[in-house]
């Protein structure tokens, strides 16, 4: 039994059809059938029931499918970690959401560069859920995601920024001349929202509206915060952002505080996340830089492991 047999079995188990699995693997069907038979012989159990009606997994096959998937994930993780360890230039791979660039991440990069000048930091802008997947897969060492992200059971996290939510409105709209804006006023405006599949972002931006018993009309969707701000600047609508967005002074956008007359304020949080069993020495140094930064802002809390919501 080797990884090749496992890949073949996973394809057949997912397709439940030898012909489709063979095409997926770019393999002729007879060698694929022989590979599955060899695997069953090595294991001493039947993994698949074959009939004229098609292919079905046995109970043993269902259990082996999950174990095979996990084995391949571990094998891929081992390959990535080993290849990175052999690189001549050490690196830390950091994934982030756009708002991390407004304040926290540039400061941490500057501090880390002073303490570890020979370590290269590679940055990847990713949604919060994709960061979680990438960290578990070994693609990233550290992530910076939104506080509403549902944590996995293996990642640890720490709050590195808190800021009030604010409204991004086109600067040439009459609303932009106000000192603040209410949820009722925002609910009457065209609204720019993250796609529904990014539930963490949707939760953050709509939670206050739901508590106040109102909901804006979504006219446009945008995945990245910077895209959202550009759409606001183009006059397509308003959006909910972290108040730190004002630090980058987006074009034709004014960031207004939200007046909380009938609903309590909700703070946006930025989490630094990592996998404690997979993190290397240089990435641990980066985490410590983040820890000291959070302590200086009195944001530090003991690292916690998911699942959780902040």
C-alpha distance (Angstrom), angle and dihedral (degrees) to the residues before:
residue distance angle dihedral
X1 . . .
X2 3.80 . .
X3 3.79 139.1 .
X4 3.80 91.5 -88.4
X5 3.82 91.0 60.6
X6 3.80 89.8 49.0
X7 3.80 92.4 51.8
X8 3.79 90.0 50.0
X9 3.80 92.4 49.8
X10 3.82 93.2 47.5
X11 3.80 90.6 53.1
X12 3.80 92.6 50.7
X13 3.81 92.5 43.7
X14 3.80 92.0 51.4
X15 3.80 95.5 43.8
X16 3.82 96.6 35.3
X17 3.79 85.5 -151.6
X18 3.81 127.0 89.9
X19 3.80 93.9 -150.8
X20 3.82 94.9 53.1
X21 3.79 91.5 42.6
X22 3.80 90.9 51.4
X23 3.81 91.4 51.4
X24 3.81 90.2 47.5
X25 3.81 90.2 52.6
X26 3.81 93.1 41.7
X27 3.78 87.3 -123.2
X28 3.80 134.9 128.0
X29 3.79 114.2 -105.0
X30 3.85 99.1 -121.2
X31 3.85 94.1 57.6
X32 3.80 89.2 46.7
X33 3.80 91.9 52.9
X34 3.80 90.1 47.8
X35 3.81 90.5 50.3
X36 3.81 91.9 54.0
X37 3.80 91.3 46.3
X38 3.82 90.4 51.1
X39 3.81 90.0 50.2
X40 3.81 92.2 50.9
X41 3.80 89.7 47.7
X42 3.81 92.0 51.4
X43 3.81 91.5 48.5
X44 3.78 94.6 41.8
X45 3.81 92.0 -134.7
X46 3.79 137.5 94.3
X47 3.79 111.8 -110.7
X48 3.80 99.7 177.7
X49 3.78 136.2 36.9
X50 3.79 110.3 -143.3
X51 3.80 122.6 -160.1
X52 3.78 140.1 146.6
X53 3.81 88.6 -92.4
X54 3.79 91.7 59.5
X55 3.78 140.8 -95.3
X56 3.79 127.5 -40.6
X57 3.78 130.2 -178.5
X58 3.77 120.9 -120.2
X59 3.80 120.6 -135.5
X60 3.78 88.3 -99.7
X61 3.80 89.3 50.0
X62 3.80 92.2 54.9
X63 3.79 91.5 52.4
X64 3.80 92.5 45.7
X65 3.81 90.8 49.6
X66 3.81 92.3 62.3
X67 3.80 92.3 43.5
X68 3.81 91.4 48.7
X69 3.80 91.8 50.6
X70 3.78 90.6 50.3
X71 3.81 91.8 47.7
X72 3.80 91.6 52.4
X73 3.81 90.9 47.8
X74 3.81 90.2 52.8
X75 3.79 91.5 46.1
X76 3.82 91.4 51.6
X77 3.80 90.5 47.0
X78 3.81 90.7 51.1
X79 3.80 90.0 51.1
X80 3.81 92.9 51.3
X81 3.80 94.7 46.0
X82 3.80 92.8 47.0
X83 3.80 93.8 48.6
X84 3.78 92.0 48.8
X85 3.82 91.6 48.0
X86 3.80 88.8 56.2
X87 3.81 93.8 54.2
X88 3.78 114.8 114.1
X89 3.81 93.0 -140.1
X90 3.83 112.7 55.4
X91 3.78 115.0 -133.5
X92 3.78 143.8 -176.5
X93 3.80 117.0 -146.6
X94 3.81 112.3 -145.9
X95 3.81 125.7 -172.4
X96 3.79 119.7 -164.1
X97 3.78 147.1 171.3
X98 3.81 117.1 -120.3
X99 3.83 97.5 -103.1
X100 3.81 90.1 60.7
X101 3.82 86.6 73.1
X102 3.79 94.0 59.2
X103 3.78 95.2 75.5
X104 3.79 121.1 -32.4
X105 3.80 106.4 53.5
X106 3.84 97.2 48.1
X107 3.80 89.4 51.3
X108 3.81 93.1 48.5
X109 3.81 91.6 47.1
X110 3.79 90.2 52.8
X111 3.80 92.7 49.3
X112 3.80 93.4 44.9
X113 3.80 91.4 49.7
X114 3.80 89.7 55.3
X115 3.80 93.2 50.4
X116 3.84 97.8 37.5
X117 3.82 108.2 24.4
X118 3.81 94.0 163.6
X119 3.82 95.2 56.4
X120 3.79 118.4 91.6
X121 3.81 118.0 -141.4
X122 3.79 115.7 -150.9
X123 3.80 116.4 -162.3
X124 3.81 128.2 -151.0
X125 3.80 122.9 -176.5
X126 3.80 106.7 -141.9
X127 3.79 138.1 155.5
X128 3.80 116.2 -99.7
X129 3.85 95.6 -106.1
X130 3.82 91.2 47.5
X131 3.79 89.7 51.7
X132 3.79 90.5 56.3
X133 3.80 91.3 51.1
X134 3.81 92.4 45.7
X135 3.80 94.4 49.6
X136 3.80 92.4 50.7
X137 3.83 89.5 47.7
X138 3.81 91.9 50.7
X139 3.81 95.0 -113.9
X140 3.82 92.8 119.1
X141 3.79 133.0 29.3
X142 3.79 98.7 -157.4
X143 3.77 135.3 15.4
X144 3.79 136.1 -161.8
X145 3.80 108.9 -152.9
X146 3.78 139.3 160.9
X147 3.78 118.8 -80.8
X148 3.80 94.4 -119.0
X149 3.80 90.9 63.7
X150 3.80 112.9 124.5
X151 3.79 103.2 -122.4
X152 3.78 121.5 -133.7
X153 3.78 121.3 -125.9
X154 3.80 94.5 -102.8
X155 3.80 107.4 41.5
X156 3.78 123.1 88.5
X157 3.79 123.0 -149.6
X158 3.77 144.1 -167.1
X159 3.80 131.6 -167.3
X160 3.81 110.3 -116.3
X161 3.81 100.3 168.0
X162 3.79 140.0 25.4
X163 3.79 124.2 -174.9
X164 3.80 135.9 157.6
X165 3.75 119.7 -101.6
X166 3.79 114.9 -106.2
X167 3.79 138.2 -175.7
X168 3.80 122.4 -108.3
X169 3.82 109.0 -150.3
X170 3.81 130.9 172.2
X171 3.80 106.9 -90.2
X172 3.82 92.2 -136.2
X173 3.82 93.6 56.5
X174 3.83 119.2 97.7
X175 3.82 89.0 -118.6
X176 3.79 89.9 66.2
X177 3.80 90.8 67.4
X178 3.80 91.5 66.9
X179 3.80 123.7 95.4
X180 3.81 91.0 -133.3
X181 3.79 140.1 -4.2
X182 3.80 134.5 -135.7
X183 3.78 128.2 -132.3
X184 3.80 88.7 -116.4
X185 3.80 91.2 57.9
X186 3.80 91.4 46.9
X187 3.81 92.5 49.2
X188 3.81 88.7 61.0
X189 3.83 93.1 55.9
X190 3.82 128.9 83.0
X191 3.78 105.7 -93.8
X192 3.81 133.3 -140.5
X193 3.79 112.8 -151.2
X194 3.79 139.6 174.3
X195 3.83 115.1 -104.6
X196 3.78 116.1 -84.4
X197 3.81 92.1 -112.8
X198 3.81 88.5 67.3
X199 3.77 92.4 68.5
X200 3.82 95.4 167.9
X201 3.80 92.6 60.1
X202 3.79 91.8 42.9
X203 3.79 90.4 50.7
X204 3.79 93.2 53.0
X205 3.78 97.1 48.0
X206 3.80 97.9 42.5
X207 3.81 101.9 37.2
X208 3.79 95.0 90.4
X209 3.80 92.7 48.2
X210 3.80 91.4 51.7
X211 3.78 92.5 50.6
X212 3.80 90.0 50.5
X213 3.81 91.2 50.5
X214 3.81 97.0 -114.0
X215 3.78 138.8 99.2
X216 3.82 130.9 -161.0
X217 3.80 122.9 -130.0
X218 3.81 109.9 -103.9
X219 3.81 111.0 -139.8
X220 3.79 100.7 163.5
X221 3.81 138.1 25.5
X222 3.80 127.1 -148.2
X223 3.79 129.4 176.6
X224 3.80 101.5 -158.9
X225 3.81 124.4 54.6
X226 3.80 93.0 -132.7
X227 3.81 89.5 54.9
X228 3.79 89.2 50.3
X229 3.81 91.5 52.8
X230 3.80 91.2 49.2
X231 3.80 90.1 52.1
X232 3.80 90.3 49.7
X233 3.80 89.2 50.1
X234 3.81 89.1 52.2
X235 3.80 89.1 57.4
X236 3.81 98.2 -111.4
X237 3.78 94.2 129.3
X238 3.80 147.8 -68.0
X239 3.79 130.2 -66.1
X240 3.79 142.7 -170.4
X241 3.80 114.2 -109.8
X242 3.78 139.1 159.9
X243 3.80 112.9 -86.2
X244 3.82 89.2 -119.1
X245 3.82 88.0 73.2
X246 3.81 86.1 83.4
X247 3.81 88.5 68.9
X248 3.81 92.0 71.9
X249 3.82 93.9 48.4
X250 3.83 97.5 -139.3
X251 3.78 115.0 -148.0
X252 3.82 115.5 -88.8
X253 3.80 91.1 -7.6
X254 3.77 127.6 118.9
X255 3.78 119.5 -164.8
X256 3.81 110.3 -145.7
X257 3.80 128.2 -169.7
X258 3.78 114.3 -117.2
X259 3.80 115.9 -119.2
X260 3.80 107.3 -132.2
X261 3.78 100.7 -154.6
X262 3.78 99.7 143.2
X263 3.80 104.4 15.3
X264 3.81 132.8 47.4
X265 3.77 117.0 -105.5
X266 3.78 119.5 -101.2
X267 3.77 122.1 -148.8
X268 3.76 125.8 -140.4
X269 3.80 114.6 -131.3
X270 3.77 132.7 -161.5
X271 3.79 117.8 -150.7
X272 3.77 128.5 -158.3
X273 3.82 107.6 -147.7
X274 3.80 134.8 -173.2
X275 3.81 142.3 161.1
X276 3.83 107.7 -108.4
X277 3.82 94.6 -154.5
X278 3.80 95.9 47.8
X279 3.77 103.9 38.3
X280 3.82 116.3 112.0
X281 3.78 130.5 -143.6
X282 3.81 97.6 -92.5
X283 3.79 91.8 46.6
X284 3.81 89.4 50.5
X285 3.79 87.8 55.3
X286 3.80 88.8 53.4
X287 3.81 90.3 50.7
X288 3.81 89.7 52.0
X289 3.80 89.9 51.6
X290 3.79 87.9 53.9
X291 3.80 91.2 46.6
X292 3.81 92.8 53.7
X293 3.80 90.1 46.3
X294 3.81 91.7 52.8
X295 3.79 91.5 46.3
X296 3.80 89.7 54.4
X297 3.80 89.5 55.3
X298 3.83 92.0 43.1
X299 3.80 89.2 -117.2
X300 3.77 96.6 116.1
X301 3.78 118.3 123.4
X302 3.82 127.9 165.6
X303 3.78 111.7 -81.5
X304 3.76 110.3 -98.0
X305 3.76 134.1 -160.8
X306 3.80 124.6 -131.6
X307 2.90 158.2 -86.3
X308 3.78 89.7 86.4
X309 3.77 143.3 113.6
X310 3.77 122.9 -136.2
